Amino acid sequence: MAFDTPIELRNQIIYEAYVRNHSKEGTFNELVKDLDNIKELGVNILWLMPIHSIGQKNKKGELGCPYSIQDYRGINPEYGTLDDFKGLIKAVHQRGMKLMIDVVYNHTAHDSKLFEEHPEWFYRTADGEVGNKVGDWYDVIDLDFNNQELWDYLIDALKYWVELGVDGFRCDVASMIPLDFWKQARTEVAQLKEGVIWLAESVEPDFLKALRKNGFVGLSDAELYQAFDVSYDYDTFLYFKKYKSGEISFSQYLEKVRMQEYIYPANYVKMRFIENHDQARARRWLAVKEDLYNWTTFYYFQQGLTLIYGGQETDDIISPSLFDSDPVDWTLLDEYYVDLLKDLGEIKKDEIFAKGHYEILDSGRVGVVVATYQLNNRLMVGVFNLEQKLGDISVPVPDGTYENLISAKQIKVEDGKMTLGVEPIIFALEVKEEEGQKVILAEL
């Protein structure tokens, strides 16, 4: 972890908003109108996908990809003016939230201001032409970080946004950019403003290996943690997709999740998600609503902060297009799911999720997760029926009746077992030390 990363980030919730498609109008001012709804989900940080003007040369779709940046200090006129953006920052802060913007420093648009002014700062292919390292990204051209002047230019842009009131940066494909650049950027920005949050889009294992095989920069999560507070959960999400596709077993997936507890620093922070703008809607993987509710709760329960991607609250199975106007259909709002997110947002505030000892136990049932946090004299238990299993399951608590913190329903434990239901369960207990052993006392 970066030396000054606050472990309390594990209590945080990030909401990812794509301004273009968050509303039919697609503007900063319309997003302001939805801030109260976002705040009610327990959100601490609003992350805006790129807000800059978009390149038109070789663009994708009708409007172009927001990750094809034309000007790192510019505002996309589709979204409004600079004053509108400042108004959004103020409105976010008034609600006690922080605002994070996307930083896209691996590449720019073909017709970017930076390319016009400094073509020597760009990556060249073997034939001497500008290009990129990922063939599908034909709408962008990569930067060459062998130029120190480029570092200064990009860091100055970060300082510009911090001075406007931005509280953090989500850094696109951070794994493809030299670690020393990120260290320098963090250090210089901190001199201007303390507490800026740094989120790295780390990449999936196969992508990382391909980068290294071809001689390009490919930073692992462990390396990124030297400069960043939070990294993506792609090292396990890959195996979630493989499990849901039938390529690996549930046990194999779960072991990949457990590995994070011993391959990363003790205070590591992951961003947990069941969808984001680069992935399919969770409903694609989880067509049965009970599965969606259990998986969502499991991801909230895991160690790390949690991401909600704008529109995740709906029943829509289709992700908005990155390249065209394709607003979220808010008439499909799943009210039960929204209430679940609100409950989970409240539960997530408990310090045990930041400071407690986390462990995924052996539940004895494939498709069912039993996990615990322990902090001083407290124990938090989560039971997640991820495959709609029937019957009883063992839980590490004494016989008695407990209250599900999500639904307020009573959970009965007899002979160390409880009967599985279709709803996710979280409950809390008190424990005490007795002759060197932890002994459960009573429900909280």
C-alpha positions in Angstrom: 0.0 0.0 0.0 1.0 3.6 -0.4 2.5 4.6 2.9 -0.4 7.0 3.8 -3.3 5.0 2.5 -6.2 5.2 5.1 -7.5 1.7 5.9 -10.9 3.3 6.4 -11.3 3.3 2.6 -12.5 -0.3 3.1 -15.7 1.3 4.5 -16.3 3.4 1.4 -18.6 3.0 -1.5 -17.9 4.5 -5.0 -20.6 5.3 -7.5 -19.4 5.3 -11.2 -21.4 7.8 -13.3 -21.2 8.1 -17.1 -22.4 11.7 -17.5 -23.4 11.2 -21.2 -25.7 8.2 -20.4 -26.8 8.8 -16.8 -29.7 10.9 -18.0 -31.4 11.7 -21.3 -29.9 15.2 -21.2 -26.4 13.8 -20.4 -25.2 16.9 -18.5 -23.5 17.8 -15.3 -26.6 19.8 -14.2 -28.8 16.8 -14.7 -26.4 14.6 -12.6 -26.7 17.2 -9.8 -30.4 16.4 -9.6 -29.7 12.8 -8.9 -27.0 13.3 -6.2 -29.5 12.8 -3.3 -30.5 9.4 -4.7 -26.9 8.5 -5.1 -26.1 9.7 -1.6 -28.9 7.6 -0.1 -27.1 4.4 -1.4 -24.4 5.1 1.2 -22.1 6.5 -1.5 -18.9 8.3 -0.3 -17.2 8.9 -3.6 -18.7 9.9 -7.0 -16.5 8.8 -9.8 -17.1 10.5 -13.2 -15.9 8.7 -16.3 -13.8 11.0 -18.5 -15.2 14.5 -18.6 -12.9 15.8 -21.3 -13.5 16.7 -24.9 -13.5 13.6 -27.2 -11.4 13.1 -30.3 -13.2 12.9 -33.6 -10.5 11.4 -35.8 -11.0 7.6 -36.1 -13.7 7.8 -33.4 -15.8 4.8 -32.4 -19.6 5.2 -32.8 -21.5 8.4 -33.5 -20.1 10.4 -30.5 -16.8 8.7 -29.8 -15.3 7.0 -26.8 -14.8 9.1 -23.6 -11.4 7.4 -23.2 -10.2 9.0 -26.5 -9.1 12.3 -24.9 -8.6 15.5 -26.9 -7.6 17.9 -24.2 -6.6 16.9 -20.6 -7.7 20.3 -19.3 -10.8 20.6 -21.4 -14.5 19.9 -20.6 -16.7 17.9 -23.0 -19.2 20.6 -24.3 -21.8 17.8 -24.4 -21.8 17.8 -20.6 -21.8 21.6 -20.0 -19.3 24.3 -19.2 -16.4 24.5 -16.7 -18.7 26.5 -14.4 -21.3 23.7 -14.6 -18.5 21.2 -13.6 -17.5 23.5 -10.7 -21.2 23.5 -9.6 -21.3 19.7 -9.6 -18.1 19.6 -7.4 -19.8 22.0 -5.0 -23.0 20.0 -4.9 -21.1 16.8 -4.3 -19.2 18.4 -1.4 -22.3 19.9 0.1 -23.6 16.3 0.5 -20.5 15.1 2.2 -19.2 13.1 -0.7 -16.0 13.3 -2.6 -15.6 13.6 -6.4 -13.2 11.5 -8.4 -12.4 11.9 -12.1 -11.0 9.6 -14.7 -7.4 10.0 -15.7 -6.4 8.5 -19.1 -2.7 8.8 -19.4 -1.7 5.8 -21.5 -3.1 7.3 -24.7 -4.8 10.3 -26.3 -7.1 10.8 -29.3 -5.4 11.0 -32.7 -6.4 14.6 -32.9 -5.5 15.5 -29.4 -4.1 18.9 -28.4 -1.0 17.2 -27.0 -0.3 15.4 -30.3 -0.6 18.7 -32.2 1.8 20.4 -29.8 4.3 17.6 -29.0 4.2 14.7 -31.5 7.6 13.7 -30.2 6.0 12.6 -26.9 4.1 9.7 -28.6 4.9 6.0 -28.9 6.0 4.9 -32.4 5.6 1.5 -33.9 8.4 -0.4 -35.7 7.6 1.5 -39.0 8.0 4.9 -37.2 4.3 5.7 -37.2 2.2 6.7 -34.1 0.1 3.8 -32.9 -1.0 1.9 -29.8 -0.1 -1.4 -28.1 -3.6 -2.8 -28.0 -4.9 -3.3 -31.6 -8.6 -2.9 -30.8 -8.0 0.6 -29.4 -7.7 2.0 -33.0 -9.3 5.4 -31.9 -6.3 6.3 -29.7 -2.5 6.7 -29.9 -0.2 5.8 -27.0 2.1 8.2 -25.2 5.9 7.5 -24.7 6.9 7.9 -21.1 10.6 8.1 -22.0 10.0 11.8 -22.2 10.4 13.5 -18.8 8.7 16.7 -20.1 5.6 14.6 -20.7 5.6 13.6 -17.0 5.7 17.3 -16.0 2.9 18.1 -18.4 0.6 15.3 -17.2 1.3 16.0 -13.5 0.5 19.7 -14.0 -2.8 18.7 -15.4 -3.6 16.7 -12.2 -2.7 19.7 -10.1 -5.1 21.8 -12.2 -8.0 19.5 -11.4 -7.1 19.3 -7.7 -7.1 23.0 -7.5 -10.6 23.1 -8.9 -11.7 20.8 -6.0 -11.3 17.3 -7.4 -10.7 14.8 -4.6 -9.3 11.7 -6.4 -8.3 10.1 -9.6 -9.3 6.8 -11.1 -6.3 6.0 -13.4 -7.1 4.2 -16.6 -5.0 1.1 -17.4 -2.6 2.2 -14.7 -0.7 -1.0 -15.2 0.7 0.2 -18.6 2.4 3.3 -17.2 5.8 3.3 -15.4 5.5 3.0 -11.6 8.0 5.8 -11.1 5.6 8.2 -12.9 2.8 7.3 -10.5 5.0 7.7 -7.5 6.1 11.2 -8.6 2.5 12.2 -9.4 1.3 11.1 -6.0 4.1 12.9 -4.2 3.6 16.2 -6.1 -0.1 16.2 -5.9 0.1 15.5 -2.1 2.2 18.7 -1.7 -0.8 20.6 -3.1 -3.6 18.7 -1.3 -3.5 15.9 1.2 -5.8 12.9 1.1 -6.3 12.7 -2.6 -7.6 9.2 -3.4 -5.7 7.1 -6.0 -7.6 4.3 -7.7 -5.6 2.1 -10.2 -7.3 0.2 -12.9 -5.1 -2.8 -12.6 -5.6 -5.4 -15.4 -6.6 -9.0 -15.7 -3.8 -11.6 -15.4 -3.9 -12.6 -19.1 -3.6 -9.0 -20.2 -0.8 -8.4 -17.8 1.1 -11.4 -19.1 0.6 -10.4 -22.7 2.0 -6.9 -22.0 5.1 -8.3 -20.5 5.5 -10.9 -23.2 5.6 -8.1 -25.8 8.1 -6.0 -23.8 5.7 -3.4 -22.6 5.2 -2.0 -19.1 2.9 -4.4 -17.1 2.5 -3.5 -13.4 1.1 -6.1 -11.1 -1.3 -5.1 -8.3 1.6 -5.5 -5.8 3.6 -3.0 -7.7 0.7 -0.5 -8.1 0.1 -0.6 -4.3 3.4 1.3 -3.9 1.7 4.4 -5.4 -2.1 3.7 -5.2 -4.6 3.4 -2.4 -6.9 1.0 -4.3 -6.7 -1.4 -7.2 -9.3 -3.1 -9.3 -10.5 -6.6 -8.3 -9.6 -8.1 -11.7 -7.3 -10.7 -10.3 -10.4 -12.5 -8.9 -13.1 -11.2 -11.2 -11.5 -13.2 -14.1 -12.2 -16.4 -12.1 -15.7 -15.3 -11.2 -16.4 -15.2 -14.9 -14.7 -18.5 -15.5 -16.8 -20.1 -12.7 -20.0 -18.7 -14.1 -19.0 -20.0 -17.6 -18.4 -23.4 -16.2 -14.6 -23.4 -16.8 -13.6 -23.8 -13.2 -15.4 -25.0 -10.0 -16.8 -22.9 -7.3 -14.1 -24.1 -4.9 -11.4 -23.0 -7.4 -12.9 -19.6 -7.7 -13.2 -19.2 -3.9 -9.5 -20.1 -3.4 -8.5 -17.3 -5.7 -10.4 -14.9 -3.5 -8.8 -16.3 -0.3 -5.3 -15.9 -1.9 -5.7 -12.1 -1.7 -5.4 -12.3 2.1 -1.8 -13.5 1.9 -0.3 -12.2 -1.4 -1.0 -8.5 -0.7 -0.1 -6.1 2.2 -2.1 -6.6 5.3 -3.8 -3.2 4.8 -4.6 -3.7 1.1 -7.7 -2.2 -0.4 -9.5 -3.7 -3.4 -12.4 -2.2 -5.3 -15.1 -4.9 -5.3 -17.6 -4.9 -8.1 -20.0 -7.2 -9.9 -20.1 -4.9 -13.0 -18.4 -1.8 -14.4 -18.4 0.0 -17.7 -16.0 -2.5 -19.2 -18.0 -5.5 -18.1 -21.4 -6.9 -18.8 -24.3 -6.0 -16.5 -24.4 -8.3 -13.5 -27.8 -9.4 -14.6 -26.1 -11.1 -17.6 -24.3 -13.4 -15.2 -27.0 -13.5 -12.5 -30.4 -13.8 -14.3 -32.1 -15.1 -11.1 -32.7 -12.1 -8.8 -31.9 -14.1 -5.6 -28.5 -14.8 -7.1 -28.0 -11.1 -7.8 -28.9 -10.2 -4.3 -26.6 -12.8 -2.7 -23.6 -12.0 -4.9 -24.0 -8.3 -4.4 -24.1 -8.8 -0.6 -21.0 -11.1 -0.8 -19.1 -8.4 -2.7 -20.1 -5.8 -0.1 -19.0 -8.1 2.7 -15.6 -8.8 1.2 -12.6 -6.8 2.4 -12.3 -3.6 0.4 -14.5 -0.7 -0.9 -17.4 -1.4 -3.1 -18.4 0.0 -6.6 -21.9 0.7 -7.9 -21.9 1.3 -11.6 -24.6 3.8 -12.7 -27.7 1.8 -13.8 -26.8 -1.2 -11.7 -29.9 -0.4 -9.7 -32.1 -1.3 -12.6 -33.3 -4.6 -14.2 -31.6 -3.8 -17.4 -29.3 -6.5 -18.7 -27.6 -4.3 -21.4 -24.8 -1.9 -20.5 -25.0 1.6 -22.0 -22.9 2.1 -25.2 -19.6 3.8 -24.6 -19.7 5.4 -28.0 -23.2 6.8 -28.4 -26.1 8.4 -26.6 -27.7 5.4 -24.8 -29.2 6.6 -21.5 -29.9 4.4 -18.6 -33.6 3.4 -18.5 -34.5 4.4 -14.9 -38.1 3.1 -15.4 -36.6 -0.3 -14.8 -35.5 0.5 -11.3 -35.5 -2.6 -9.0 -36.9 -1.1 -5.8 -36.0 -4.1 -3.7 -32.4 -4.0 -5.0 -32.2 -0.3 -4.2 -33.3 -0.9 -0.6 -30.8 -3.7 -0.4 -28.0 -1.4 -1.5 -29.1 1.2 1.0 -29.0 -1.4 3.8 -25.6 -2.7 2.7 -24.3 0.9 2.5 -25.3 1.4 6.2 -23.8 -2.0 7.3 -20.6 -1.2 5.4 -19.8 1.7 7.7 -19.0 -0.5 10.6 -15.3 -0.2 11.5 -15.1 -4.0 11.6 -15.0 -4.1 7.8 -11.9 -1.9 7.8 -10.0 -3.1 10.8 -11.3 -6.6 11.5 -9.6 -9.9 10.7 -11.4 -11.3 7.6 -11.7 -15.0 6.8 -13.7 -17.0 4.3 -14.4 -20.3 6.1 -15.0 -23.8 4.7 -18.8 -23.9 4.7 -18.9 -27.6 3.8 -21.3 -26.8 1.0 -20.4 -26.0 -2.6 -22.0 -22.8 -3.6 -22.4 -21.4 -0.1 -20.0 -18.9 1.5 -19.6 -18.4 5.2 -17.3 -15.6 6.1 -16.4 -13.7 9.3 -14.8 -10.5 10.6 -13.4 -10.4 14.1 -12.3 -7.2 15.9 -11.7 -7.1 19.6 -14.8 -8.5 21.3 -17.0 -8.5 18.1 -17.7 -11.0 15.4 -19.5 -10.3 12.1 -20.9 -13.3 10.2 -22.0 -13.5 6.6 -23.8 -16.4 4.9 -24.3 -16.2 1.2 -26.3 -18.8 -0.7 -24.8 -18.3 -4.2 -26.2 -21.4 -5.8 -29.7 -21.6 -4.2 -28.8 -24.6 -2.2 -31.3 -26.3 0.2 -30.9 -27.8 3.6 -28.8 -27.0 6.6 -25.3 -25.5 7.0 -22.9 -25.3 9.9 -22.1 -21.8 11.2 -19.4 -20.9 13.8 -21.8 -19.6 16.5 -23.6 -21.1 19.5 -27.2 -22.1 19.3 -29.7 -19.3 19.6 -31.7 -16.8 17.6 -30.0 -14.0 15.7 -31.2 -11.0 13.7 -30.3 -10.6 10.0 -29.0 -7.0 9.8 -30.3 -6.8 6.2 -33.9 -7.9 6.7 -34.4 -7.9 10.5 -35.6 -11.5 10.2 -34.7 -14.0 12.9 -32.1 -16.6 12.2 -32.3 -19.8 14.3 -29.2 -21.9 15.0 -29.6 -25.4 16.5 -26.9 -27.9 17.0 -24.5 -25.5 15.3 -26.6 -25.4 12.1 -29.0 -23.1 10.4 -31.4 -23.8 7.5 -30.5 -22.1 4.2 -32.8 -19.6 2.7 -32.6 -17.6 -0.6 -31.8 -14.3 1.1 -28.3 -13.1 2.1 -27.6 -13.0 5.8 -25.3 -10.8 8.0 -25.4 -10.8 11.7 -23.2 -9.7 14.6 -22.0 -11.2 17.9 -20.0 -10.4 21.0 -17.0 -12.5 22.0 -14.7 -12.7 25.0 -11.3 -14.1 25.8 -11.4 -17.2 28.1 -8.1 -18.9 28.9 -6.6 -17.8 25.6 -9.6 -18.9 23.5 -12.2 -16.7 21.8 -15.6 -17.6 23.1 -18.8 -16.3 21.6 -21.0 -14.6 24.3 -24.2 -13.2 22.7 -25.8 -11.6 19.7 -25.2 -7.8 19.4 
